Amino acid sequence: MDQNKQGEAAEGGNIGHPAHGKNQEEQSNPMIAPTNPPKKKSLEEQLNDFWAAQREEAKMTTNFKTHSLPLSRIKKIIKTDKDVKMISAETPVVFAKACEMFIKELTIRAWANTEARKGKILSQRDLVSAISQTASFDFLDDIMPKDAGLPRTSIASTENAYLNMPPQQNVAGLPYDAPTMAFPNLNHHAPN
Amino acid sequence: MEDESHNNILPNGFNTGSTESPCLKTSTMTTQHNNNNNHQNHSNKEQDRFLPIANVGRIMKKVIPPNGKISKDAKETVQECVSEFISFVTGEASDKCQREKRKTINGDDVIWAITTLGFEDYVEPLKTYLQKYKEIEGEKLNIPKQLRSEQRLHQHQQNHNNNHDENNNQPFNGAYASSNLISQPPYVPTDQKFSLPFSPNSIQNQLRQQEQIDSVGHWYE
């Protein structure tokens, strides 16, 4: 938690780089050795570049008919809350933009974990680690599956999380070892 | 999208079903391909609960290196995370509306909720995005904009759109009064005696008038 707060403070103070620099940095990421201090700094720089790019992108948007996410589906998810009565036309539009940024931020943080374990495929455990390391993602803890091979207490600590991810785990489509799944839906997806 | 927005404004709710057939079709194909599931009910339910996995996957690929790959379970996990994010923010925005005794959740409520829930970095892009949306939609849809403005006024919300000044084309009723009066020449006496006041004839006439007056006075006595 403290690390997250420090990271956020650093983010606030730093000035973002242009998107082009961001792309170069992303390409050079695989070359960086998997050590904690450089990785954090690299992740912070990526996020700063990301948010700077988002601010610029929002200013240049002129077409609101094409969204990266379907508004009708967003409406249905909003409607699952029974307390919600009516929403204005702009609400799903704002949500579409917010969800896009949410997916991107989550993916950037997860990919940092993929690189830390020298992996080439972003997997669920990378997401679980990213979520445990980010304060604003605490609301997702309840829906995250508990992996027997990766106890939750270890997830809370970044260093321990890395220790529990040896290089030989670089295998695609890791099977679910846990007999019980916190989220029934995932259990159904497992056979597929 | 435009039709959808239009439908959404008039009823002031979203009882209307989805009108994006192409998207749903794509979603159905994606779901079937991923789940390899023959239960249509389950597929429909899956569609309603999550955003399409294809859309989610495309967005994820934008922020990882070109040679990077994303596992299927990761995409599915993000699908669930996004739905949770929407519900999380919606709950906060809905609570705010209830406290303020308003029925409709608008864009500003969503942005407020996102700020409250710790996603500060999202706020500036979203405010810019919403402002742009209002400007463009306001120009495109004149009539729905008026309805939207009325809703906002009814909800005691400040309207940021530039109101288009209406020109009052009232007919000019100028009263035209024409004077038909004809100027008449001054009265010119035709009696020549009056034109010569000091002539002897004139004096005699005056005396006669005095006599008449005396006669009248005698009659009263």
Boltz contact constraints between the chains, C-beta under 6 A:
constraints:
  - contact:
      token1: [A, 26]
      token2: [B, 65]
      max_distance: 6.0
  - contact:
      token1: [A, 51]
      token2: [B, 121]
      max_distance: 6.0
  - contact:
      token1: [A, 54]
      token2: [B, 125]
      max_distance: 6.0
  - contact:
      token1: [A, 55]
      token2: [B, 124]
      max_distance: 6.0
  - contact:
      token1: [A, 55]
      token2: [B, 125]
      max_distance: 6.0
  - contact:
      token1: [A, 58]
      token2: [B, 125]
      max_distance: 6.0
  - contact:
      token1: [A, 58]
      token2: [B, 128]
      max_distance: 6.0
  - contact:
      token1: [A, 58]
      token2: [B, 129]
      max_distance: 6.0
  - contact:
      token1: [A, 59]
      token2: [B, 128]
      max_distance: 6.0
  - contact:
      token1: [A, 61]
      token2: [B, 132]
      max_distance: 6.0
  - contact:
      token1: [A, 64]
      token2: [B, 133]
      max_distance: 6.0
  - contact:
      token1: [A, 65]
      token2: [B, 1]
      max_distance: 6.0
  - contact:
      token1: [A, 68]
      token2: [B, 59]
      max_distance: 6.0
  - contact:
      token1: [A, 69]
      token2: [B, 51]
      max_distance: 6.0
  - contact:
      token1: [A, 69]
      token2: [B, 55]
      max_distance: 6.0
  - contact:
      token1: [A, 70]
      token2: [B, 20]
      max_distance: 6.0
  - contact:
      token1: [A, 70]
      token2: [B, 23]
      max_distance: 6.0
  - contact:
      token1: [A, 72]
      token2: [B, 18]
      max_distance: 6.0
  - contact:
      token1: [A, 72]
      token2: [B, 20]
      max_distance: 6.0
  - contact:
      token1: [A, 73]
      token2: [B, 51]
      max_distance: 6.0
  - contact:
      token1: [A, 75]
      token2: [B, 14]
      max_distance: 6.0
  - contact:
      token1: [A, 76]
      token2: [B, 48]
      max_distance: 6.0
  - contact:
      token1: [A, 77]
      token2: [B, 83]
      max_distance: 6.0
  - contact:
      token1: [A, 77]
      token2: [B, 86]
      max_distance: 6.0
  - contact:
      token1: [A, 78]
      token2: [B, 90]
      max_distance: 6.0
  - contact:
      token1: [A, 81]
      token2: [B, 90]
      max_distance: 6.0
  - contact:
      token1: [A, 81]
      token2: [B, 91]
      max_distance: 6.0
  - contact:
      token1: [A, 83]
      token2: [B, 94]
      max_distance: 6.0
  - contact:
      token1: [A, 84]
      token2: [B, 94]
      max_distance: 6.0
  - contact:
      token1: [A, 85]
      token2: [B, 103]
      max_distance: 6.0
  - contact:
      token1: [A, 86]
      token2: [B, 12]
      max_distance: 6.0
  - contact:
      token1: [A, 86]
      token2: [B, 13]
      max_distance: 6.0
  - contact:
      token1: [A, 86]
      token2: [B, 103]
      max_distance: 6.0
  - contact:
      token1: [A, 86]
      token2: [B, 104]
      max_distance: 6.0
  - contact:
      token1: [A, 87]
      token2: [B, 105]
      max_distance: 6.0
  - contact:
      token1: [A, 88]
      token2: [B, 104]
      max_distance: 6.0
  - contact:
      token1: [A, 88]
      token2: [B, 106]
      max_distance: 6.0
  - contact:
      token1: [A, 89]
      token2: [B, 5]
      max_distance: 6.0
  - contact:
      token1: [A, 89]
      token2: [B, 8]
      max_distance: 6.0
  - contact:
      token1: [A, 89]
      token2: [B, 9]
      max_distance: 6.0
  - contact:
      token1: [A, 90]
      token2: [B, 107]
      max_distance: 6.0
  - contact:
      token1: [A, 91]
      token2: [B, 105]
      max_distance: 6.0
  - contact:
      token1: [A, 91]
      token2: [B, 107]
      max_distance: 6.0
  - contact:
      token1: [A, 91]
      token2: [B, 110]
      max_distance: 6.0
  - contact:
      token1: [A, 93]
      token2: [B, 133]
      max_distance: 6.0
  - contact:
      token1: [A, 94]
      token2: [B, 107]
      max_distance: 6.0
  - contact:
      token1: [A, 94]
      token2: [B, 110]
      max_distance: 6.0
  - contact:
      token1: [A, 94]
      token2: [B, 126]
      max_distance: 6.0
  - contact:
      token1: [A, 94]
      token2: [B, 130]
      max_distance: 6.0
  - contact:
      token1: [A, 97]
      token2: [B, 129]
      max_distance: 6.0
  - contact:
      token1: [A, 98]
      token2: [B, 122]
      max_distance: 6.0
  - contact:
      token1: [A, 99]
      token2: [B, 82]
      max_distance: 6.0
  - contact:
      token1: [A, 100]
      token2: [B, 59]
      max_distance: 6.0
  - contact:
      token1: [A, 101]
      token2: [B, 122]
      max_distance: 6.0
  - contact:
      token1: [A, 102]
      token2: [B, 85]
      max_distance: 6.0
  - contact:
      token1: [A, 103]
      token2: [B, 59]
      max_distance: 6.0
  - contact:
      token1: [A, 104]
      token2: [B, 63]
      max_distance: 6.0
  - contact:
      token1: [A, 107]
      token2: [B, 60]
      max_distance: 6.0
  - contact:
      token1: [A, 107]
      token2: [B, 63]
      max_distance: 6.0
  - contact:
      token1: [A, 108]
      token2: [B, 63]
      max_distance: 6.0
  - contact:
      token1: [A, 111]
      token2: [B, 64]
      max_distance: 6.0
  - contact:
      token1: [A, 121]
      token2: [B, 69]
      max_distance: 6.0
  - contact:
      token1: [A, 121]
      token2: [B, 71]
      max_distance: 6.0
  - contact:
      token1: [A, 122]
      token2: [B, 70]
      max_distance: 6.0
  - contact:
      token1: [A, 122]
      token2: [B, 74]
      max_distance: 6.0
  - contact:
      token1: [A, 123]
      token2: [B, 71]
      max_distance: 6.0
  - contact:
      token1: [A, 123]
      token2: [B, 74]
      max_distance: 6.0
  - contact:
      token1: [A, 124]
      token2: [B, 73]
      max_distance: 6.0
  - contact:
      token1: [A, 124]
      token2: [B, 74]
      max_distance: 6.0
  - contact:
      token1: [A, 124]
      token2: [B, 77]
      max_distance: 6.0
  - contact:
      token1: [A, 127]
      token2: [B, 74]
      max_distance: 6.0
  - contact:
      token1: [A, 127]
      token2: [B, 77]
      max_distance: 6.0
  - contact:
      token1: [A, 136]
      token2: [B, 118]
      max_distance: 6.0
  - contact:
      token1: [A, 136]
      token2: [B, 119]
      max_distance: 6.0
  - contact:
      token1: [A, 139]
      token2: [B, 88]
      max_distance: 6.0
  - contact:
      token1: [A, 140]
      token2: [B, 81]
      max_distance: 6.0
  - contact:
      token1: [A, 140]
      token2: [B, 84]
      max_distance: 6.0
  - contact:
      token1: [A, 143]
      token2: [B, 80]
      max_distance: 6.0
  - contact:
      token1: [A, 143]
      token2: [B, 84]
      max_distance: 6.0
  - contact:
      token1: [A, 189]
      token2: [B, 76]
      max_distance: 6.0
  - contact:
      token1: [A, 192]
      token2: [B, 35]
      max_distance: 6.0
  - contact:
      token1: [A, 192]
      token2: [B, 36]
      max_distance: 6.0
